[in-house]
Amino acid sequence: MREGHTKRLTMLARPATIPHDMSEETPDSLIPYDEIVQEALRAVVGRVLGEIERGGGSLPGNHHFYITFKTAAPGVSIPQHLRDRFPDEMTIVLQNKFWDLEVREKDFTVGLSFNQIPAKLQIPFAAITAFVDPAVDFGLQFQTSVEELPHQEHDDAENDGEPAGPGGEADGDGDGDGSNVVTVDFGRKK
């Protein structure tokens, strides 16, 4: 691989099927591997945001983040007009126009402007379903820890951040274009 060139990284974490008898059924794990991996990957988001906070709140270079989260998750605090518009899921952009980023162990708060109206959002890391940095084709997708909320289609929040620009889509698909996307799918039995 050429230096400085990245390949798409996809991680599917599933319990390994090791034949222990002739049955086809895999037993439920007594070790919560899926929760452990989800927690570790969410810690990546916290560490990245913490680095930005410690650096004075400015993003280096062309980095910018799309963060999608469940608006009905416990601990999420957003203005009522945003909750009404995004009752299930919302995507925010951290690029040029954000302030008061504060990162804690379990959540973060950030100030954003929506249609020139300032708002403060508090988002637990457990509520995040996707984190994308399109400047470097990096993305993480998470299982929600909110119990069985009904899925509804949503528009991205139109906070007053800058658009991604040509080729800067934040859909996390990658399509083999050299992006680093980590998808965690545990296939847990219900």
PASEBA-1860 file (N, C-alpha, C; in nm, 3 decimals):
! residues 190
1> MREGHTKR> 0.085/-0.118/0.000/0.000/0.000/0.000/0.089/0.123/0.000 ~ 0.052/0.221/-0.081/0.129/0.345/-0.089/0.119/0.421/0.041 ~ 0.227/0.490/0.074/0.229/0.572/0.195/0.127/0.685/0.182 ~ 0.050/0.709/0.288/-0.047/0.817/0.287/-0.179/0.779/0.222 ~ -0.187/0.660/0.164/-0.311/0.617/0.098/-0.386/0.525/0.194 ~ -0.514/0.551/0.210/-0.592/0.469/0.302/-0.686/0.379/0.225 ~ -0.717/0.267/0.282/-0.813/0.174/0.226/-0.939/0.178/0.311 ~ -1.049/0.137/0.254/-1.175/0.131/0.327/-1.162/0.027/0.438
9> LTMLARPA> -1.201/0.065/0.556/-1.198/-0.024/0.671/-1.341/-0.051/0.712 ~ -1.381/-0.175/0.704/-1.514/-0.212/0.749/-1.498/-0.319/0.855 ~ -1.558/-0.296/0.968/-1.548/-0.391/1.076/-1.687/-0.443/1.108 ~ -1.705/-0.571/1.090/-1.829/-0.635/1.130/-1.795/-0.728/1.245 ~ -1.839/-0.696/1.361/-1.807/-0.777/1.478/-1.924/-0.870/1.506 ~ -1.900/-0.998/1.498/-2.002/-1.098/1.527/-1.938/-1.207/1.611 ~ -2.018/-1.269/1.696/-1.963/-1.382/1.770/-1.922/-1.491/1.671 ~ -1.805/-1.547/1.690/-1.759/-1.654/1.603/-1.842/-1.779/1.627
17> TIPHDMSE> -1.873/-1.851/1.520/-1.948/-1.975/1.533/-1.847/-2.088/1.536 ~ -1.832/-2.149/1.650/-1.741/-2.260/1.667/-1.826/-2.383/1.693 ~ -1.809/-2.486/1.611/-1.894/-2.604/1.630/-1.866/-2.669/1.764 ~ -1.966/-2.667/1.851/-1.951/-2.732/1.981/-2.043/-2.852/1.988 ~ -2.139/-2.858/1.900/-2.224/-2.976/1.885/-2.284/-2.969/1.746 ~ -2.375/-3.054/1.715/-2.430/-3.060/1.581/-2.546/-2.963/1.559 ~ -2.587/-2.889/1.661/-2.699/-2.797/1.642/-2.653/-2.674/1.566 ~ -2.746/-2.610/1.496/-2.716/-2.490/1.419/-2.725/-2.364/1.503
25> ETPDSLIP> -2.782/-2.373/1.621/-2.808/-2.255/1.702/-2.683/-2.215/1.780 ~ -2.648/-2.087/1.771/-2.536/-2.033/1.846/-2.590/-1.981/1.979 ~ -2.529/-2.020/2.089/-2.580/-1.973/2.219/-2.553/-1.824/2.237 ~ -2.637/-1.760/2.316/-2.614/-1.620/2.351/-2.487/-1.611/2.435 ~ -2.408/-1.508/2.409/-2.284/-1.490/2.483/-2.313/-1.439/2.623 ~ -2.240/-1.487/2.718/-2.249/-1.437/2.855/-2.155/-1.319/2.875 ~ -2.072/-1.293/2.776/-1.984/-1.177/2.776/-2.043/-1.077/2.677 ~ -2.070/-0.955/2.718/-2.137/-0.858/2.629/-2.040/-0.794/2.529
33> YDEIVQEA> -1.988/-0.875/2.436/-1.891/-0.824/2.339/-1.945/-0.704/2.262 ~ -2.070/-0.712/2.219/-2.125/-0.603/2.138/-2.126/-0.472/2.216 ~ -2.165/-0.476/2.342/-2.167/-0.354/2.423/-2.026/-0.300/2.446 ~ -1.931/-0.390/2.465/-1.793/-0.349/2.490/-1.736/-0.278/2.366 ~ -1.760/-0.334/2.248/-1.708/-0.274/2.125/-1.778/-0.141/2.096 ~ -1.910/-0.137/2.114/-1.984/-0.012/2.092/-1.929/0.098/2.184 ~ -1.909/0.064/2.309/-1.857/0.162/2.406/-1.718/0.211/2.365 ~ -1.633/0.120/2.319/-1.498/0.158/2.278/-1.501/0.251/2.156
41> LRAVVGRV> -1.587/0.222/2.060/-1.595/0.306/1.941/-1.657/0.441/1.973 ~ -1.752/0.445/2.064/-1.807/0.575/2.105/-1.701/0.657/2.178 ~ -1.609/0.589/2.247/-1.500/0.660/2.313/-1.410/0.730/2.210 ~ -1.402/0.676/2.089/-1.327/0.742/1.982/-1.389/0.879/1.954 ~ -1.522/0.884/1.946/-1.591/1.011/1.922/-1.560/1.109/2.035 ~ -1.569/1.061/2.159/-1.540/1.146/2.274/-1.397/1.198/2.273 ~ -1.305/1.111/2.235/-1.165/1.154/2.232/-1.141/1.259/2.123 ~ -1.201/1.239/2.006/-1.185/1.336/1.897/-1.244/1.471/1.938
49> LGEIERGG> -1.366/1.469/1.991/-1.428/1.595/2.034/-1.350/1.659/2.148 ~ -1.296/1.576/2.239/-1.214/1.628/2.348/-1.088/1.696/2.298 ~ -1.027/1.640/2.193/-0.908/1.703/2.133/-0.944/1.840/2.076 ~ -1.061/1.851/2.014/-1.105/1.980/1.958/-1.129/2.079/2.071 ~ -1.193/2.033/2.178/-1.218/2.120/2.294/-1.086/2.171/2.352 ~ -0.991/2.080/2.375/-0.862/2.118/2.433/-0.782/2.209/2.340 ~ -0.807/2.198/2.210/-0.738/2.282/2.112/-0.803/2.418/2.093 ~ -0.898/2.453/2.179/-0.961/2.584/2.171/-1.089/2.588/2.090
57> GSLPGNHH> -1.138/2.472/2.048/-1.265/2.468/1.977/-1.257/2.490/1.828 ~ -1.136/2.490/1.773/-1.121/2.507/1.628/-1.084/2.373/1.565 ~ -1.146/2.344/1.453/-1.115/2.221/1.381/-0.992/2.243/1.293 ~ -0.898/2.149/1.295/-0.778/2.165/1.213/-0.807/2.137/1.065 ~ -0.739/2.208/0.979/-0.750/2.182/0.835/-0.893/2.185/0.785 ~ -0.926/2.088/0.702/-1.061/2.078/0.645/-1.152/1.985/0.722 ~ -1.109/1.940/0.839/-1.192/1.848/0.917/-1.324/1.913/0.954 ~ -1.429/1.836/0.946/-1.561/1.875/0.995/-1.639/1.747/1.021
65> FYITFKTA> -1.736/1.755/1.110/-1.803/1.634/1.156/-1.952/1.640/1.132 ~ -2.006/1.528/1.088/-2.150/1.506/1.084/-2.179/1.408/1.198 ~ -2.265/1.448/1.288/-2.299/1.363/1.402/-2.449/1.340/1.400 ~ -2.488/1.213/1.386/-2.630/1.176/1.387/-2.661/1.113/1.521 ~ -2.774/1.153/1.579/-2.811/1.100/1.710/-2.962/1.086/1.722 ~ -3.003/1.002/1.814/-3.145/0.980/1.844/-3.192/1.092/1.935 ~ -3.289/1.170/1.888/-3.335/1.285/1.966/-3.419/1.245/2.086 ~ -3.476/1.124/2.085/-3.559/1.079/2.197/-3.480/0.997/2.298
73> APGVSIPQ> -3.350/0.986/2.280/-3.268/0.907/2.372/-3.259/0.975/2.508 ~ -3.247/0.896/2.614/-3.232/0.955/2.747/-3.109/1.046/2.753 ~ -3.125/1.163/2.814/-3.015/1.256/2.832/-2.998/1.357/2.720 ~ -3.067/1.338/2.606/-3.058/1.435/2.497/-3.137/1.559/2.537 ~ -3.073/1.674/2.525/-3.139/1.801/2.554/-3.121/1.892/2.434 ~ -3.234/1.918/2.365/-3.235/2.007/2.250/-3.358/2.096/2.261 ~ -3.358/2.213/2.198/-3.476/2.300/2.203/-3.600/2.228/2.147 ~ -3.716/2.266/2.199/-3.841/2.200/2.160/-3.868/2.211/2.010
81> HLRDRFPD> -3.835/2.325/1.947/-3.862/2.337/1.803/-3.780/2.238/1.721 ~ -3.661/2.202/1.770/-3.581/2.100/1.702/-3.638/1.961/1.729 ~ -3.681/1.937/1.851/-3.741/1.807/1.886/-3.868/1.785/1.804 ~ -3.947/1.891/1.783/-4.068/1.880/1.702/-4.034/1.848/1.556 ~ -3.929/1.910/1.506/-3.891/1.890/1.366/-3.820/1.756/1.345 ~ -3.747/1.711/1.446/-3.671/1.586/1.438/-3.709/1.495/1.555 ~ -3.827/1.434/1.552/-3.873/1.356/1.666/-3.796/1.226/1.688 ~ -3.725/1.177/1.586/-3.654/1.050/1.598/-3.502/1.068/1.593
89> EMTIVLQN> -3.453/1.125/1.486/-3.310/1.132/1.463/-3.274/1.265/1.398 ~ -3.154/1.312/1.427/-3.110/1.442/1.378/-2.961/1.434/1.346 ~ -2.918/1.504/1.242/-2.777/1.512/1.207/-2.733/1.658/1.218 ~ -2.627/1.680/1.294/-2.571/1.814/1.307/-2.435/1.818/1.240 ~ -2.390/1.938/1.206/-2.260/1.957/1.144/-2.176/2.045/1.236 ~ -2.058/1.997/1.270/-1.962/2.079/1.343/-1.853/2.116/1.243 ~ -1.852/2.244/1.205/-1.751/2.289/1.110/-1.699/2.426/1.150 ~ -1.761/2.531/1.103/-1.712/2.665/1.133/-1.790/2.736/1.242
97> KFWDLEVR> -1.920/2.718/1.244/-2.005/2.795/1.334/-2.059/2.710/1.447 ~ -1.975/2.683/1.544/-2.018/2.619/1.668/-1.937/2.680/1.781 ~ -1.988/2.667/1.902/-1.921/2.729/2.015/-1.951/2.650/2.142 ~ -1.877/2.683/2.246/-1.895/2.623/2.379/-1.897/2.471/2.377 ~ -1.810/2.411/2.299/-1.799/2.265/2.299/-1.743/2.222/2.434 ~ -1.817/2.136/2.501/-1.773/2.083/2.630/-1.795/1.932/2.629 ~ -1.686/1.858/2.649/-1.691/1.713/2.641/-1.672/1.655/2.781 ~ -1.764/1.568/2.818/-1.757/1.497/2.945/-1.748/1.347/2.917
105> EKDFTVGL> -1.741/1.268/3.021/-1.724/1.123/3.005/-1.840/1.059/2.928 ~ -1.962/1.098/2.956/-2.079/1.032/2.897/-2.149/1.112/2.788 ~ -2.116/1.242/2.774/-2.188/1.325/2.677/-2.106/1.447/2.639 ~ -2.162/1.528/2.550/-2.101/1.656/2.517/-2.212/1.758/2.494 ~ -2.176/1.885/2.510/-2.267/1.994/2.478/-2.198/2.082/2.374 ~ -2.280/2.144/2.292/-2.227/2.232/2.188/-2.332/2.336/2.154 ~ -2.286/2.456/2.121/-2.375/2.561/2.074/-2.373/2.565/1.922 ~ -2.492/2.569/1.864/-2.508/2.578/1.718/-2.617/2.679/1.687
113> SFNQIPAK> -2.619/2.724/1.564/-2.722/2.817/1.520/-2.809/2.749/1.415 ~ -2.941/2.759/1.431/-3.038/2.703/1.337/-3.124/2.818/1.287 ~ -3.112/2.851/1.157/-3.184/2.966/1.100/-3.157/3.093/1.181 ~ -3.032/3.115/1.212/-2.984/3.233/1.287/-3.033/3.236/1.432 ~ -3.086/3.125/1.483/-3.131/3.117/1.623/-3.033/3.027/1.697 ~ -2.961/3.082/1.797/-2.865/3.000/1.870/-2.935/2.895/1.957 ~ -2.871/2.780/1.969/-2.924/2.671/2.050/-2.809/2.596/2.114 ~ -2.834/2.545/2.234/-2.736/2.461/2.302/-2.791/2.319/2.303
121> LQIPFAAI> -2.709/2.224/2.259/-2.749/2.084/2.252/-2.663/2.003/2.348 ~ -2.725/1.910/2.417/-2.653/1.815/2.502/-2.682/1.677/2.445 ~ -2.576/1.605/2.409/-2.590/1.478/2.340/-2.507/1.371/2.410 ~ -2.571/1.270/2.469/-2.497/1.158/2.525/-2.431/1.076/2.413 ~ -2.313/1.025/2.436/-2.248/0.942/2.335/-2.331/0.819/2.303 ~ -2.407/0.768/2.399/-2.491/0.651/2.376/-2.604/0.679/2.277 ~ -2.638/0.806/2.254/-2.745/0.842/2.160/-2.695/0.854/2.016 ~ -2.563/0.856/1.997/-2.505/0.876/1.864/-2.521/0.749/1.781
129> TAFVDPAV> -2.569/0.766/1.657/-2.581/0.654/1.565/-2.480/0.661/1.451 ~ -2.422/0.779/1.426/-2.319/0.791/1.322/-2.230/0.911/1.350 ~ -2.103/0.896/1.317/-2.004/1.003/1.328/-1.921/0.996/1.201 ~ -1.918/1.105/1.124/-1.848/1.106/0.996/-1.761/1.231/0.987 ~ -1.637/1.212/0.941/-1.549/1.323/0.906/-1.521/1.310/0.757 ~ -1.603/1.378/0.672/-1.587/1.361/0.528/-1.456/1.414/0.473 ~ -1.386/1.498/0.546/-1.259/1.551/0.498/-1.155/1.441/0.479 ~ -1.168/1.334/0.557/-1.072/1.223/0.548/-1.142/1.090/0.525
137> DFGLQFQT> -1.268/1.094/0.481/-1.345/0.973/0.453/-1.345/0.876/0.570 ~ -1.370/0.928/0.689/-1.376/0.843/0.808/-1.517/0.845/0.863 ~ -1.567/0.729/0.901/-1.700/0.724/0.960/-1.718/0.606/1.053 ~ -1.801/0.627/1.152/-1.841/0.521/1.245/-1.993/0.515/1.246 ~ -2.048/0.394/1.244/-2.192/0.376/1.257/-2.215/0.288/1.379 ~ -2.317/0.324/1.456/-2.344/0.254/1.581/-2.485/0.198/1.584 ~ -2.500/0.092/1.663/-2.634/0.048/1.698/-2.683/0.145/1.803 ~ -2.811/0.175/1.801/-2.865/0.265/1.902/-2.879/0.190/2.033
145> SVEELPHQ> -2.856/0.259/2.143/-2.879/0.196/2.271/-3.016/0.231/2.326 ~ -3.094/0.304/2.246/-3.230/0.337/2.287/-3.318/0.218/2.250 ~ -3.393/0.169/2.345/-3.474/0.050/2.324/-3.580/0.071/2.218 ~ -3.565/0.002/2.106/-3.667/-0.013/2.004/-3.748/0.111/1.972 ~ -3.682/0.225/1.953/-3.754/0.343/1.907/-3.792/0.321/1.761 ~ -3.912/0.361/1.721/-3.950/0.343/1.582/-3.863/0.430/1.492 ~ -3.818/0.374/1.380/-3.734/0.450/1.287/-3.820/0.538/1.199 ~ -3.780/0.663/1.185/-3.848/0.755/1.096/-3.742/0.821/1.010
153> EHDDAEND> -3.775/0.843/0.884/-3.683/0.915/0.797/-3.668/1.057/0.849 ~ -3.552/1.116/0.832/-3.532/1.253/0.878/-3.444/1.329/0.779 ~ -3.460/1.459/0.780/-3.371/1.546/0.705/-3.255/1.580/0.797 ~ -3.141/1.615/0.737/-3.031/1.663/0.819/-3.071/1.798/0.877 ~ -3.030/1.822/0.999/-3.057/1.951/1.061/-2.984/2.057/0.980 ~ -3.050/2.165/0.955/-2.988/2.271/0.876/-2.931/2.376/0.969 ~ -2.834/2.331/1.053/-2.767/2.431/1.133/-2.681/2.514/1.040 ~ -2.635/2.625/1.087/-2.571/2.722/1.001/-2.425/2.691/0.971
161> GEPAGPGG> -2.387/2.562/0.977/-2.253/2.519/0.940/-2.236/2.520/0.790 ~ -2.113/2.506/0.745/-2.084/2.506/0.602/-2.122/2.371/0.542 ~ -2.169/2.367/0.417/-2.198/2.241/0.351/-2.070/2.165/0.322 ~ -2.083/2.035/0.301/-1.967/1.950/0.278/-1.896/1.983/0.148 ~ -1.966/2.035/0.050/-1.905/2.069/-0.077/-1.901/1.948/-0.169 ~ -1.849/1.964/-0.290/-1.846/1.855/-0.387/-1.766/1.738/-0.334 ~ -1.824/1.620/-0.344/-1.755/1.499/-0.302/-1.747/1.483/-0.153 ~ -1.805/1.572/-0.076/-1.796/1.564/0.068/-1.922/1.511/0.131
169> EADGDGDG> -1.989/1.420/0.064/-2.113/1.365/0.119/-2.081/1.287/0.245 ~ -2.171/1.291/0.339/-2.149/1.226/0.468/-2.239/1.107/0.486 ~ -2.259/1.029/0.382/-2.350/0.917/0.394/-2.284/0.793/0.451 ~ -2.150/0.794/0.460/-2.080/0.683/0.522/-2.075/0.558/0.437 ~ -2.120/0.562/0.310/-2.121/0.442/0.228/-1.981/0.403/0.182 ~ -1.902/0.500/0.143/-1.766/0.471/0.101/-1.756/0.419/-0.041 ~ -1.833/0.320/-0.080/-1.834/0.262/-0.213/-1.694/0.229/-0.264 ~ -1.606/0.184/-0.176/-1.474/0.142/-0.219/-1.386/0.257/-0.266
177> DGSNVVTV> -1.414/0.378/-0.222/-1.340/0.494/-0.270/-1.222/0.530/-0.181 ~ -1.178/0.438/-0.097/-1.067/0.468/-0.010/-1.110/0.520/0.125 ~ -1.238/0.515/0.155/-1.285/0.569/0.282/-1.261/0.470/0.395 ~ -1.257/0.522/0.516/-1.244/0.441/0.636/-1.378/0.439/0.706 ~ -1.455/0.336/0.688/-1.586/0.325/0.750/-1.585/0.204/0.840 ~ -1.623/0.223/0.964/-1.634/0.113/1.057/-1.781/0.090/1.083 ~ -1.831/-0.025/1.044/-1.970/-0.061/1.068/-1.970/-0.176/1.166 ~ -2.044/-0.161/1.273/-2.050/-0.265/1.374/-2.189/-0.326/1.369
185> DFGRKK> -2.196/-0.455/1.336/-2.323/-0.527/1.328/-2.306/-0.657/1.403 ~ -2.373/-0.669/1.514/-2.353/-0.785/1.598/-2.452/-0.897/1.573 ~ -2.558/-0.873/1.501/-2.654/-0.978/1.471/-2.708/-1.045/1.596 ~ -2.729/-0.969/1.700/-2.775/-1.024/1.827/-2.915/-1.082/1.812 ~ -2.936/-1.197/1.873/-3.068/-1.259/1.872/-3.160/-1.183/1.963 ~ -3.285/-1.172/1.923/-3.385/-1.104/2.006/-3.462/-1.205/2.084
END
